[in-house]
Amino acid sequence: MRRFSALMALFILSVIPVDSAEPPADSLSSYQGVLVISREELEEYNIHTLDDILRLVPGVSTWRAGPPGAAAGFSVDGRDLRGVMLLLNGEPFMEPYTYDQLSRFIPLSRLERIEIYYNGSPFISGVVSTNAAINVVIEEGGREAPDVEIDFTFGSSNRRARRAWFATPKAHITAVIAYDEYLQDEFESYIENPYFKLGKYDSRTVLTELIFAPDPERAAIFSFHRFDDTYLGTHYSTIEDVRHEGYETKLGLQLNGLYISLGQRVIEMSKRYFRTSALDLEGNVRWAGSVRGVGSRLFFTASRSEFENVMWGERYDPSIHRIEGGASLTGRARFGLSWQAGIYAGEHSEIGDYLGGEAGVSLGGTFAPRLQLARRIRVPTVNELFQPESLLASDGSVYLTGGNCLLEPELSNELSVGARLGPAADLEFFMRDEKRRITGVDGTFETRDGGDVTGVRGRVIRNGLIYGIKYGVSFSAEYFGQRSEYSYGIPEYRGLGGIVLRRNFFKSTETLSIRYDAELIGARSWGGVDLGRYMLHDLSASMTLLGARIVFQYKNLLDESYETVPGFLMPGRHYIIGVWWELID
């Protein structure tokens, strides 16, 4: 009864801060149940990291062991984080060894929109292990005129971000360069020793693109993405640097509905007793079109990963390759009924063959019900297969779980039922029978029965105009009737809320907006440790003036003390000031 009262109170007082929209025409999705957040909807926030965006998204749970830069991850609808694919313009952007999301290296200066695919599909990414996906879409190429944008933010604990990009005018040949940097000082975050500070962090990315586009249907894109970061200070007795550095080169060819990409990613992670160095090569072919009124999608992916790793003085150099492909059909029947069905398969050098599929139907109109059935697969990661066993170190460093080359792929049978309840409301129920789940048991990864997972998610949106002031009000809530014991940090319930007021002035060329946001998180468990519920309140104001935008945010107004990982306090009350300016247009 207490949790129901808390959710009702949040519903009455506030609303979610994200106005949803249908996927744009060039969105990767051919299904319903997709939430899209545009760049314009994020302009009233100071975005330091991808975490700042995901906090606003219904159905997405995030965790982090301390300040930004610490070990972190996110889940969609309670899935294991390694089954949630992070995509950058539709291409997987994952660390090859653990398959963790490389969210810290997203070039947010070029952000166009965020797409959240709750049901996921290998046809979105070309990778079978896509049980859900978050696609970060950044601008490619230039605009009609030369353009330069800069973005500066500053906040408590010396948090600061500097971002800028330049693009030549859109033409047959276009060049782009973007630079993103984020830095912060240490935080008092470690509960066992509150005077011990951790989290001195700096991160940089540089993205360059060269685009040849003789016409809208044909294009060749070459990109080079360089990134690195350093996180200083852990909870161990001795200060430790954790450093990532690497680069990615990619060549993409777009020919009508055919897309071909070849890519290479090199990334190294190093800390006191552990170093991984990975070379990841991947080729991907995707085609979308129609034959006699029936839509078709095909994908074929081949990849090879080589590693040179050292752990506790022991060297091990695993290598893997995989080949995956799939085909799907979509069409329309009578009475506005749409249908979709697909099958996908793969072959992995260590675990052999695997097979999955999906099917769904939806009905148009105001109510727009939809149903999807799927058999989802997640292939074991390299560390789950090969990582050597490691003992507890004398300085208190935790041991790492040993790999198991006999692991089978994770397997989940899934049902999703949803409906649009009018023009501004949506409701979805989901259920998963997790037949096989990879988890650490007694220091070794093993495949276990994950059991059943059920949940429901809904959202309501309202926009309007009153006395010349535009307003936006919406609310979302999610509830897990049953959570997997292997998915740490998933809340029993979650509510998001906020209200925004906007007013144009100076002949309607400038805008002033004020918004209040709230987030209610229910009880969670993390490896046998129970974490209590908490509620956060944020206030922000923004103003556009003479081509510039100024944003002020005061976050965690009530200075709530909370943890997303046991033992690490998250930031308390703090402020962020940001300035965005378009210099040339």
N, C-alpha and C positions, 0 to 999 in steps of 0.2 A: 504494500500500500504506500509506503514511503517513497519508493522509486516512481510510482505512478503520479503522486502529488508533485514530485520534483519536475517531472516532464510536463505536467499540466501548467505549473508555474512558469516554466520557460516558454511554453506556447503562448500564454497570456501576455507575458512581458516583452517578448522579443521574437526575432526571426532570423533566418539564415542569411549570411552576407553574400551569397552567390546567386545571381539571376541566371537560370539555365536557358539554354537555347537549343534549337535543333541543330544537328551537325551541318556545317556548311557543305556546299555542293562538292567540294574537293576533299571532304573528310574521308578517312579510310573506312568508315563504318558503312555497312550495308544493312545493319540491323537496328532495331530500336533499343531503348534502355541505355542510351549514351548521354552523358552529361558533358556539355561544352562550356568552357569559361573563356571569354574573350579578353584580349588585352585591355579594352575599354573598361571592362568590369573590374579590372585589377588596378586601374589608375589611381583609385582612392586609397591605396595601401602602399606602404614602403616594403618592397619585397627584397629581402636580403638573400634568402635561400629558397629552394623549392619547398622546404618545410612550411614556410610562411603561406604558401598557396594551398598545400594539401590540408592544412588546418581548417580551411574553409569549405572542404568538400565532403558532402554526406557519403557515408559508406567507407571512408578511408581512415584507418587508424595509423598513427605514427608513434614511434618510440625513439628515444635517444638517451645514451648513457652520459648525460651531462650537457654542456654547452654545445652550440653549433660546431661541427667539425668532429665531434665524438662519434663513436660507432652508432649507427642509426639504421632505420628501415621503416617500411610502411606496408600495410596490408589492405586489400580491398575485400570487403564483405567477409572478413575473418579468415582469409586464405593465408597459407604460409607465405612469408615474404619472398621466397625464392620461386614461387609460382606466379608472382606479379611482375610483369615485364615493364621496364621503363624504356620507352621509345623516344628517339629524337628524330622528328620528321619521318616517322614510320619505320625507322631502323632500330634494332635493339642497341641499347646503350648500357651494357652490363659489364661488370668485372669478370674476366674469364675464369678465375680460380674458384671463387665462392659463388659467382653469379649474383652478387649483391648489386643493387642499383647504383650507378655512378651519378647520383643526383647532385653531388657537390660541384660537378663540372659542367652543368648545363649553362650555355651562354644566354642568360636571362635578358641581356640588353636587346636581343633580337626577338623576344617573345611575341608570338602572334596569338596563340590560344593554347588551352589545355583541353585534351579530350580524355574522359575517363570511361573505359569500356568495362562495365561491371561483369558481363558474362564472358568477355574475352573471346579469342578465336585465333588459331594459327594463321588464318587468312588475313588478319590485320598486320602481322609482323613477319610472316614467313618462317616462324619458329614454332615447333609443336608445343613446347613448354609454356605457351602463353595462355594461362588459365584466367588471367585478368590483365588489363594493360592500362598504363597511363602514358599517353602520347603527348609529348611537348612539341608543339609546332612552332618553329622559328621562321622568320622571313627568309626567303631565298631570293637573292638578286636585289636589284635596286627598284626605285620608284620612277615616276615620270621625270623628275628633276633630281639633280644631285642632292644628297641628304646627309646631314650630320646630326646625331642625337647624343646628348650627354646626360648622365643620371648620377647624382651624388646623394648619399644618405649618411647620417651620423646619429649615434644614440648612446645610451648609457653603456658603461664598461668599454668605452671607446670603440663601440661597434661602428664600422664604417664600410661603405661600399662605393666603388668608383666604376662606372660603366660608360662606354662610348662606342659608337660605330660610325662608319662612313661607307657610303655606297655611291658608285657612279650612276648616271641616269640609265634607266632601262633601255637596252638596245640589243643588237645582235651579240655583242660582247659586254658583259657586266662584271665588275669586280667589287668585292665587299671585304672589309676588315672590321672585326669587333673585338673589344677588349673588356673583360670582366674581372674585377678584383674585390675580394671581401676580406676584412681583417677585424680582429677583436683582441681585447686583453683577457687576462685570466678571470675566472669566476670562483666564488666560494660555493662549491657545488657538492663536494664529497661529504656525506653525512657523518661518517665515522670520525673524520677529522675536519671540522668546519673551518679551521684556519688554513687548511691546505687548499691552494687555488689550482684549478686546472682549466685548460681550454684556451691557452694563447694560440691563436690560429690565424693563418693567412692562406688564401687560395687565389689562384690566377688561371684564367683561360684566355687563349687567343685563337680566334677562328678567322680563316681566310677562305674566300670562295672565288672561283672564276667560272662564269656561266656563259656558254655559247647557245643561243636560242634563235635560230633562223626564222622560226614561226612558233605560234602558241602550242602546236602539237608535237614539236620536236625540240629537245634540249639535251645538252651535255653539261654536267655539273662536276667540277673538281673541287674538293674541299680538303683543307689541312687544319686540324684541330689540336692545339698543344695545350696541356694542362698540368698543373702541379699544386700541391698543398702541403702544409706542415702543421701538425697538431702537437703542441708541447704540453706535457703534464698528464699523468695518469694517476690512478689511486694507488699505484705501487709505491714502495718505500723510496725508490729512486726516480727522479724525473726522467722521462723517456720521450723521445721524439718519434712520432709516427708520420711517415712521409709517403706520399703518392706522387708519382710523376709518370708522364707518358704522352703519347700522341696518337692520332688517328688520321689516316689518309683514306679518301674514298673517291671513286669515280662512278657517277650515275648517268645512265642514258635513258631518256624518256622518248618513246616512239609511239604516239597515239596511246593505246591502252597497254602497251608493253613497257615494263620497267626492268632494267638490268643494272645491278650494282656490284662492284668489286671493292673490297675494303681490307685494310690492314690496321690492327690496333696493337700497340706496344704499351704495356703498363707495368710499373714496378712498385711494390709496396715494401717498405723496410721499417723495422723497429729493432729493439735490442737483441732479441733471440730468434728473429723470424724475418725472412726475406723471400718474396715471390717475384719472379720475373716472367712475364707471359708475352708470347707472340701469337696473335689470333688472326687467322686469314679466313675470309668468308666471301662467297659469291652467292648472289640471290637473283632469281628471275621471278617476276610476278606479272600476270596478265589479267586484265579485266575487260570484258566485252559482252556481247550478246549474240546468240545464234537463234534465229527464228523466234524472237521475242522472249527467249529464256536467257537470263543473265548467267554469266559464267565467270569463275575466278579460279586461277591456277597459281601454284607457287612451287618452286624448287630451290632448295638451299643446300649448299655443301660448305663445310667448314673444317679447319684443322687448327688445333691449339697445341703449342709447344711451351714447356715450362722449365725453368732452372730455379729450383727452390732450395733453401737452406733453413732447417729448423733445429734449434738446440745443437748446432754443429753438424747435424746429419743432412747430407745432400740427397735430394731425390728429384728426378727429372721426368715427370709423367708427360705423356702426349695422348691426345684423343682425336678422333675425327668422327663426323656424323654427316649423314645424307638424309634429307627430309623432303617430303612433297605432299601435295594435296590438291583436291579439286572440289568445287562447290557449285551448285546451281541455285538460282533464285527465279521466282516467277510470280505471276498473279493469276488468281482464279476468279470465280464469280463473287458478287456481293462484296467487292473490295478486299477479298482475302489474299494475303501475300504469303508465300512459303519459301523456305530455304533449307537446303540439305547439303552436307559436305562430309568428306572422308579424308583422313590424313594418316600418314605412316612415316616411319623413319628406321634407320639402321645406325647403331652406335658401336664404335670399335670395342667397347668393354661389355655392354649389356645386351647387345644383339638387337632384335627387331621389336617394334612396338606399333600399335595401331589404335586410332581413336576416331571419333566422328561426332557430328552434331546435326540437329534438325530443329526447325522452328516454324511457327505460323503466327501471323498477326493480322488484325482487322483494322481497317481505316475508320475514320469518323471521330466524333468527339470522345467516345469512350475508349477506343483503340486498345482492346485487350491483346496480349501477346503471350506466347508460351514457347519455351525452348528446352530441349533435352540435349544432353551432351555427355560424351565419355572423354574426360580430360586426362592428359598425360603430363607428368613432369619428370624429365630425365635427371638422374643423379648428377651433382656437380663434381668437379675434379677433386675438391677437398673431401667430399663425402666418399669418394672411391679410393683415394690414394694417400690421404694425409697420415703421416706416421703418428703413433701414439706418443703422448708426451706427459711426463709426470709434473706434479706441483713443484714449482721452483722454490728455493729457500727464501727468496725475497717476497714471496706472496703472490707471484704471478700465477694466474689460473692455467690449468692444463688445457690442451686442445683435444677434441674428440678424434679418435683414430678412424681412418678410412676403412672401407669394406668393399673390395672389388666384386663381391657376390651380390650386391644390392640389385633389386629390381626397380623399375620405374614406378613412381607414384601413380596411382590410378583412382579416379574419382568419377562416380556416376552422378549427374547433376540435373536438377529440375529448377526452372525459373518461370514464375507466372507473374505477369504484371499488367497494369492498365493505366491509361491516362484518365483521370477523374475530372474531366472538364478541361478548359484551356490552360489552367494554371495549377494543376495538381497531378501527382503521379504516385503510384503505390506498387511495390514489388515484393513478392515472397520468394525465398530461395531455400533449397534443400540440397545437401550433398551427402552422398554415401561414400565416405573415403575408404575404399577397399584396401589401399596400400598407402602408408605414410612413412617417410624416412625420418627417423628421430634418433637422438643420441641415447644409448642405453649402456650404463656401466663403462663409459669411456670409449664406446665404439658405435658408429652409425649402424642402425639396423632398420629393416622394413617391418612395420607393425600395422595392425588394423587401426585406422584413424577414427572409426565410428561415424555416427551421423552428426551433421551440422545443419541447424535450421536458423532462419532469421527473417526479418521483415524490415523494409526500408520505405519511407514515404517523405514527400515534400509538398509544400503548398507555397504559391507565389502570388503576390498581388502588387501591381503597379498602378499609379494613378496621378491625378493632378488636383490640387486643392488650393485655392487662393493664390494661384500662380506659382506654387511650389510643387515640384515633382517629388513623389515619394515612392519608395520601394519597401515592401514588407513581405517576408517569406519565412518559412519554418521548415526544418527537416528533423526527423527522428529515426533512429534505427534500434532494433532490439534483437538480441540473440537469445532465442528460447533454449538453444543448446550450442555450446561452444566446444571446439576441439581442444582437448587437453594438451595438444602439442603446439598450438598457436599461442605463444606467450603474448601478453599485453593486450588482448582483444577485450574491449569493455562489454559488460553485460548490456548496457544501453548507452546511447549517445544522442544528444540533442544539440542542434546548432540554431542560432538565432541572431537577428539584428534588424535594424531599421535605418534607412538612409533618406535624407532630405536634400534636395538640390534646388538651387535658385539661380537663374541667369540674371546678369546685370550688365551695365555698360552696353546698351543696345543689343543685348542677348549674345554678345561675343565672348563674355567671360562667365565662369561658373564658380559658385561656392557650394560646397557640400559638407554635411555633417552626418556621421553615422555611429551607431552603437552596435557592437557585436557581442555575443555571448556563446559560450561552449560549455555544455554539461557532459561530463564523462563519468560513467558508472564504475562499479567495482571491477577489478581485473586481477588475474593471477599470473605470476611469473616464476615458473620452476618451483612451485610449492609455496611461494611468498605471495600473500594477499595484499593488494594495493587498494586503498579506499577511493571513494568517488571525490571529484572536485569540480569546481565551476570557475571559469575565467570570464572576465569582463574587459572589453577594450573600447576605447573611444578614439575617434579620428576625425580630422577636418582637413579639407583640401581646397585649393583655390587656383584657378588658371588666370594668368595675367600676362599680357604682352608676349604670348607664345611660350611662357614658362608655366610650370605647375609646381606648387609648393604643398607638401603633405606633412601634417603633424599627427603622430600617433602616441597615445598613452596606453600601454599594454599591461594586462594583469592589474587592473586598477585597485583591487582589494588586496594585493600582495599575497595571493594564495600560495601556500607551500604545498607542492605536489611532486610526485615522481612518475615517470613513465617506465623507468628501469629501476629496480630496487637499489637503494643506496646512493642515488644521484638526484639532487634537487634540480629542478628546472628553473629558468630565470624568473625572478620575482618582478615586482613593479619596475617598469623601465619605459623610457621614451625613445622615439626615433623621429628625426626630422629629415625630409628628403626634398631635393630640388631636381626637376627634370626640365630640359630645355632643348628645343629643336633649333639649331643654329642656322641651317640652310635648308630650304625647301623650294 
